[in-house]
Amino acid sequence: MADGLERAIENSLEQQGLELVELERAGSRQRPILRLRVDRPEGRPGDGVSVDDCARASRVLETMLEARGDVPARYTLEVSSPGVERPLVRDRDYARFAGSEVALKGARALAGRAKRLEGTLIGLSEDGGAVLLRLPDGEEVTVAREDITRAHLVFRWGGGR
């Protein structure tokens, strides 16, 4: 569930034609670090944001954060592209990238197999609580989202996703 700061960041990015992919918080209370990965809502790998988009978003977000007053004056803001191995975080990511090759990682074996699974993303279960994945051998497995510690697109050099 997004908190007030995350919602404010999302709204600011949406006004710039961007979407928040992931917000990572690091640092300390006195010197927080906010790491944002942003993308275009319609973006597929390779169609992403530019350095100029990230710089523009950073300037607008800095103004918004300073006006809010709930982030200490000595903070660090990092805005970047999600990269070719874009993380899958929200329901919309799983819908948008259905049919793409993905990797799922867990703290323990996923679908009774391994801590890391790769395959073709089918999508989410009807209730959104599980990821449906087609393994390279054609078998389809269901992986509970709560068991997934990280999910991302897989990029293969020299030819596609």
DAVEN-V599165 format. One record per residue. N is the residue number from 0. SS is DSSP state (2 for helix, 1 for strand, 0 for the rest). Layout:
# DAVEN-V599165
n/ss
N/SS
N/SS
This chain:
# DAVEN-V599165
n/ss
0/0
1/0
2/0
3/2
4/2
5/2
6/2
7/2
8/2
9/2
10/2
11/2
12/2
13/2
14/2
15/0
16/0
17/0
18/1
19/1
20/1
21/1
22/1
23/1
24/1
25/1
26/1
27/0
28/0
29/0
30/0
31/1
32/1
33/1
34/1
35/1
36/1
37/1
38/1
39/0
40/0
41/0
42/0
43/0
44/0
45/0
46/0
47/0
48/0
49/0
50/2
51/2
52/2
53/2
54/2
55/2
56/2
57/2
58/2
59/2
60/2
61/2
62/2
63/2
64/2
65/2
66/2
67/2
68/0
69/0
70/0
71/0
72/0
73/0
74/0
75/1
76/1
77/1
78/1
79/1
80/1
81/0
82/0
83/0
84/0
85/0
86/1
87/0
88/0
89/0
90/2
91/2
92/2
93/2
94/2
95/2
96/0
97/0
98/0
99/0
100/1
101/1
102/1
103/1
104/1
105/1
106/1
107/1
108/1
109/1
110/0
111/0
112/0
113/1
114/1
115/1
116/1
117/1
118/1
119/1
120/1
121/1
122/1
123/1
124/0
125/0
126/0
127/0
128/0
129/1
130/1
131/1
132/1
133/1
134/1
135/0
136/0
137/0
138/0
139/1
140/1
141/1
142/1
143/1
144/2
145/2
146/2
147/1
148/1
149/1
150/1
151/1
152/1
153/0
154/0
155/0
156/0
157/0
158/0
159/0
160/0
